């Protein structure tokens, strides 16, 4: 069935004129069928931090001091191919820095990172906090790997599927940075000094109708762009999680450590590898003494105006798995508004907004390709800069 993901909105997000609003932009050679969308507002104390779990299905709130001190943990050590890097990758200040920091790149088939620690407190649960950035987002990436492995074309792989129910079902929020609107401040971190393209015609030649192919995250979660986390069970390593990033930003996620991963002595040992290049800026255990439950409000969609179709899809997005979808193709814009929150913030409170969305995200069908036409020329400046950044990454990887 249709799946969904949670995304913590990292930019400032405040009500205006009694409503919360943002704009969905489809700026890749892809199409999406959005099944549902809700916005949750979480209120909690200013001395705490909200993190999304590694499966993008729930949130957890920790006291900042617990994260900074590695509460409930002793004897933590991080080894990178045998080298002790605890002082750099275990520096918990990095959790709260907005940049991806100094960090280190973990390369597939080359690097093995292990983190060890011992439970020393009274916390009922232990977690791994990981701050990482999937550096190598490129359009068509997963398709190219599948084609190389299976010697088949993307269309052959999808077969004759043309309806939403036939397509690969993955979370729509895997392109959430695009959905919320990419700003020019995002581009330098993606571009990393590589070439830029400012001409719309050049962009159209690279990404236009004859070049359309979409990265379809989640389809090959292990082959494509995942971080694999395993735990030592006393005799061998067992899989704890396969974490696949959803968007083009540095992210902070939390992994719950299962009881099977904790030895009778309280010792824990995890092994981390990658299936594509990631930048890891921090990792560390925490076993908090206190569980924090935030106050939550769920806000429904009040308007979802599809500009190309001149149609409001609010009722569709408020009905999970109804069989109806909000369909977007390249250059589409959808203006979305939510109910304003009711609960007032106290002086010692802060708020976080978490977007929940699900649907189908796939490469562009022939009919939609024709309908989109010369879609690159319709994009605004920020969207074109995002395409420039994606091309820069492709060029950088070819060097």
C-alpha positions in Angstrom: 0.0 0.0 0.0 0.9 3.6 0.1 3.7 4.5 2.5 4.6 7.7 4.2 7.4 9.5 6.0 8.0 12.1 8.6 10.0 15.2 8.0 11.0 17.7 10.6 10.8 21.2 9.0 14.2 22.8 9.7 13.4 26.3 8.5 11.4 28.8 10.5 7.7 28.0 10.0 5.2 30.4 11.6 1.4 31.1 11.0 0.6 34.0 8.7 -2.8 35.5 8.5 -4.2 32.7 10.6 -2.8 29.8 8.6 0.4 27.8 7.9 1.4 27.5 4.3 4.1 26.4 1.9 4.5 25.6 -1.7 5.2 22.2 -3.4 7.4 22.5 -6.4 8.0 19.5 -8.7 11.5 20.4 -10.2 12.8 17.0 -11.2 12.1 14.8 -14.3 9.7 12.7 -12.2 6.0 12.5 -11.3 4.4 12.1 -7.9 1.0 10.8 -6.8 0.5 12.3 -3.3 -1.9 10.3 -1.2 -2.1 12.2 2.1 -0.5 15.0 4.0 -0.8 16.2 7.6 1.2 18.6 9.7 2.0 18.0 13.4 3.1 20.6 15.8 5.1 19.4 18.8 5.5 21.7 21.9 8.2 20.9 24.4 10.7 22.6 26.8 13.4 24.8 25.3 16.1 22.6 27.0 15.1 19.7 24.8 15.6 18.6 21.2 13.2 16.7 18.9 14.7 14.1 16.6 13.0 11.8 13.9 13.7 8.1 14.2 15.7 6.3 11.6 12.6 4.8 9.9 11.0 8.3 9.6 7.9 7.0 11.3 8.0 8.6 14.8 9.7 11.4 16.8 11.6 11.3 20.1 12.4 14.2 22.4 15.6 14.3 24.5 17.0 16.8 27.0 19.8 18.7 25.3 22.0 18.0 28.3 21.4 14.3 27.9 22.5 14.4 24.3 25.6 16.6 25.1 26.7 14.4 28.0 25.8 11.0 26.5 23.7 10.4 29.5 23.7 6.8 30.8 26.7 5.8 28.7 30.3 5.1 29.6 33.4 3.9 27.8 32.2 5.1 24.4 34.7 4.7 21.6 34.5 5.2 17.8 36.8 3.4 15.5 37.2 4.2 11.8 38.9 1.4 10.1 40.6 0.7 13.4 41.6 4.3 14.0 40.2 6.0 17.2 38.2 9.0 16.0 36.1 9.5 19.2 37.3 13.1 19.8 36.1 14.3 16.4 33.0 12.2 15.5 32.0 11.8 19.1 31.9 15.6 19.8 28.3 16.0 20.8 28.3 19.8 20.1 28.0 18.9 16.4 24.5 17.6 17.0 23.2 21.2 17.4 25.3 22.8 14.7 23.3 23.7 11.5 26.1 22.9 9.1 27.3 19.3 8.2 30.5 20.2 10.1 34.0 18.7 9.5 33.0 15.1 9.6 34.4 12.3 7.5 33.2 10.6 4.3 32.3 6.9 4.6 33.0 5.1 1.3 31.2 1.9 0.2 33.4 -1.2 0.3 36.2 0.7 1.9 35.3 2.0 5.3 34.0 0.2 8.4 33.0 2.3 11.4 32.4 0.8 14.9 31.0 2.4 17.9 31.3 0.8 21.4 29.7 1.9 24.7 28.5 0.6 28.0 25.2 1.3 29.8 26.0 3.0 33.1 22.7 4.7 34.1 19.1 3.9 34.9 17.7 4.6 31.4 15.2 2.1 30.2 16.1 2.6 26.5 19.4 3.2 24.7 19.7 5.0 21.3 22.3 5.8 18.7 22.2 9.4 17.5 23.6 9.9 14.0 24.2 13.1 12.1 24.9 12.5 8.5 24.6 13.9 5.0 24.1 11.9 1.9 26.5 13.8 -0.3 26.0 12.2 -3.7 22.4 12.8 -4.6 22.2 12.7 -8.4 19.3 12.4 -10.8 18.9 8.9 -12.3 21.3 7.4 -9.8 19.3 4.4 -8.7 18.2 3.7 -12.3 21.8 3.6 -13.5 22.8 1.2 -10.8 19.9 -1.1 -11.5 20.5 -1.0 -15.2 24.2 -1.9 -14.7 23.3 -4.7 -12.4 20.4 -6.2 -14.3 21.2 -5.1 -17.9 17.7 -3.9 -18.4 16.1 -0.5 -19.1 14.1 1.5 -16.6 11.0 1.1 -18.7 11.5 -2.6 -19.0 11.9 -2.8 -15.2 8.6 -0.9 -14.6 7.0 -2.9 -17.4 3.7 -1.5 -18.7 2.7 0.2 -15.4 0.9 3.4 -15.9 -1.5 3.7 -13.0 -0.6 4.7 -9.4 -1.3 1.2 -8.0 1.1 -0.3 -10.4 4.1 1.9 -9.6 6.8 1.3 -7.0 5.4 2.7 -3.8 7.8 4.9 -1.8 7.5 7.9 0.4 6.8 11.2 -1.3 9.0 13.0 1.2 12.2 11.6 -0.3 12.3 14.9 -2.2 11.0 17.1 0.6 13.6 19.8 0.1 12.2 20.3 -3.3 8.7 20.3 -1.9 9.4 23.0 0.6 11.2 25.1 -1.9 15.0 25.1 -2.3 16.6 28.4 -1.4 19.9 29.7 -2.8 21.5 29.1 0.6 21.2 25.4 0.1 23.1 25.3 -3.2 26.7 26.0 -2.1 26.7 22.9 0.2 25.5 20.8 -2.7 27.7 22.4 -5.3 31.0 22.2 -3.3 32.9 24.3 -5.8 32.0 22.3 -8.9 30.8 23.8 -12.1 27.6 25.8 -12.4 25.2 26.3 -15.3 23.2 29.5 -15.5 21.6 29.2 -18.9 18.1 27.8 -19.1 18.8 26.2 -22.5 21.7 24.3 -21.1 19.6 23.0 -18.2 16.9 22.0 -20.6 19.5 20.0 -22.6 20.6 18.2 -19.5 17.3 17.6 -17.8 14.6 18.3 -20.4 12.2 15.9 -22.1 14.9 13.9 -23.9 16.9 13.4 -20.7 14.3 12.6 -18.2 15.1 10.0 -15.6 14.3 10.2 -11.9 16.2 8.9 -8.9 13.7 6.6 -7.2 14.9 6.3 -3.6 13.8 3.3 -1.7 13.5 1.0 -4.7 17.0 -0.4 -4.1 17.5 0.7 -0.5 20.7 -1.4 0.1 22.2 -1.0 -3.4 21.6 2.8 -3.7 22.3 5.1 -0.8 21.9 3.5 2.6 23.8 3.3 5.8 23.7 -0.2 7.2 23.8 -0.5 11.0 24.6 -3.9 12.6 25.0 -5.0 16.2 27.3 -7.6 17.8 25.2 -10.4 19.2 28.1 -12.1 20.9 29.3 -14.3 18.0 28.5 -12.3 14.9 27.0 -9.1 13.6 23.2 -8.9 13.0 21.3 -6.2 11.1 19.8 -3.5 13.4 18.7 -1.1 10.6 19.2 -0.1 7.0 18.9 3.7 7.0 18.1 5.5 3.7 18.1 9.3 3.7 15.0 11.0 2.3 16.2 14.5 1.3 19.0 16.7 0.3 20.1 18.0 3.7 22.2 17.2 6.7 19.9 15.1 9.0 19.9 14.0 12.6 18.2 10.7 13.3 17.9 8.4 16.2 18.1 4.6 16.2 16.6 2.6 19.0 19.0 -0.1 20.3 17.1 -3.4 20.7 17.6 -5.5 23.8 19.3 -8.1 21.7 22.1 -5.6 21.0 22.9 -5.1 24.7 25.0 -7.7 26.3 24.3 -8.8 29.9 27.3 -6.7 31.0 25.6 -3.6 29.4 28.2 -3.5 26.6 27.1 -2.4 23.1 29.0 -2.7 19.8 27.7 -1.5 16.5 29.2 -1.7 13.0 28.3 0.9 10.4 28.9 0.6 6.6 27.5 2.4 3.6 26.3 1.5 0.2 27.2 4.9 -1.2 29.2 7.9 0.0 27.9 9.6 3.1 29.4 12.3 5.3 29.1 11.5 9.0 29.5 14.4 11.3 28.5 12.8 14.6 27.6 9.5 16.2 27.0 8.7 19.8 25.0 6.6 22.3 22.5 8.0 24.8 20.4 6.2 27.4 18.3 9.0 28.9 17.1 8.8 32.5 13.9 10.7 31.6 11.4 10.2 28.9 9.9 13.4 27.5 6.5 13.3 25.9 5.8 16.5 23.8 2.4 18.1 23.5 1.1 17.4 20.0 -1.4 18.9 17.6 -2.4 17.5 14.3 -3.3 20.1 11.7 -5.3 19.2 8.6 -4.9 20.6 5.1 -7.4 23.4 4.4 -6.3 24.2 0.9 -4.1 22.4 -1.7 -4.4 24.4 -4.9 -2.9 22.8 -8.0 -2.0 25.7 -10.2 -1.8 23.8 -13.5 -5.1 22.1 -13.0 -6.8 25.0 -11.1 -8.2 22.5 -8.6 -8.2 22.2 -4.8 -7.0 18.8 -3.5 -7.5 19.4 0.2 -10.1 16.7 0.6 -7.8 14.2 -1.2 -4.9 14.9 1.1 -7.0 14.6 4.2 -8.2 11.1 3.1 -5.5 8.5 3.6 -5.5 5.7 0.9 -8.8 6.9 -0.6 -7.7 5.9 -4.1 -7.4 9.5 -5.2 -4.1 11.3 -5.6 -2.7 14.8 -6.1 -0.7 14.2 -9.3 2.3 16.4 -10.1 4.6 16.5 -13.1 7.7 18.7 -13.7 7.2 22.4 -13.2 3.9 21.9 -11.3 3.2 24.1 -8.3 0.8 23.3 -5.5 0.0 25.9 -2.8 -0.8 24.1 0.5 -2.3 25.6 3.6 -2.9 24.0 7.0 -5.0 24.8 10.1 -3.3 27.2 12.5 -2.3 25.7 15.8 -4.4 26.4 18.9 -2.1 25.8 21.8 -0.2 28.8 23.0 3.5 28.7 23.7 4.7 29.4 27.2 7.8 31.3 27.9 9.9 28.2 28.4 8.4 26.3 25.4 9.5 25.8 21.9 7.8 24.2 18.9 8.7 21.9 16.0 6.6 21.2 13.0 6.7 17.7 11.4 5.2 17.0 8.0 3.7 13.5 7.4 3.1 12.6 3.8 2.9 9.5 1.6 2.3 8.5 -1.9 4.0 7.3 -5.0 7.2 8.8 -6.5 8.4 7.5 -9.9 10.2 8.3 -13.1 8.3 10.2 -15.7 5.8 8.3 -17.9 5.7 9.1 -21.6 2.3 10.8 -21.5 3.4 13.0 -18.6 6.6 13.8 -20.4 4.6 15.1 -23.3 2.3 17.1 -21.1 5.2 18.7 -19.2 6.8 19.8 -22.4 9.7 22.3 -22.0 9.3 22.3 -18.3 12.8 23.6 -17.4 11.9 27.0 -18.9 9.0 27.3 -16.5 11.1 26.9 -13.4 11.9 29.8 -11.1 15.4 30.9 -10.2 15.7 28.8 -7.1 14.5 25.6 -8.8 17.0 26.1 -11.6 19.8 26.6 -9.1 18.8 23.3 -7.6 19.2 21.6 -11.0 22.5 23.3 -11.4 23.6 21.8 -8.1 22.5 18.3 -9.2 24.4 18.6 -12.4 27.5 19.8 -10.5 27.3 16.7 -8.4 27.1 14.5 -11.5 30.1 16.2 -13.0 32.1 16.0 -9.7 31.5 12.2 -9.5 32.8 11.8 -13.1 36.1 13.4 -12.3 
